Amino acid sequence: MEVKVRFFTNLREIVNKREETLTFPDGGKVTVDLVLKTLSKKYGKPFTEYVYNGETGLPKNFLQFLVNGTSTSTLNGLETVLEAGDVLAVLPPVGGG
């Protein structure tokens, strides 16, 4: 099963790409949390420090995660199950003025 991940701003610089396709075994449960942990293992400390709060071990509050354009906060959060072909976007805060 393949899932695409799109990176923006600082995270794009950390991973040095705009998008990545991850492959997981068919039949397994793939969640947003699993994808983030997989990326954390692949990209190491810079990725982990950008995404995760060092004290809680949870993703930082300022990041938004969208699955096919829908915020995971309106779905099942980090436990949102992904299907083959889904796109997970990791977005930093957007400022305006």
Buried (B, 14 or more C-beta within 10 A) or exposed (E): BEBBBBBBEEBBEBBEEEEBEBEBEEEEEBBBBBBBBBBBEEBEEEBBEBBBEEEEEEBBEEBBBBBEEEBBEEBEBBEBEBEEEBBBBBBBEEEEE
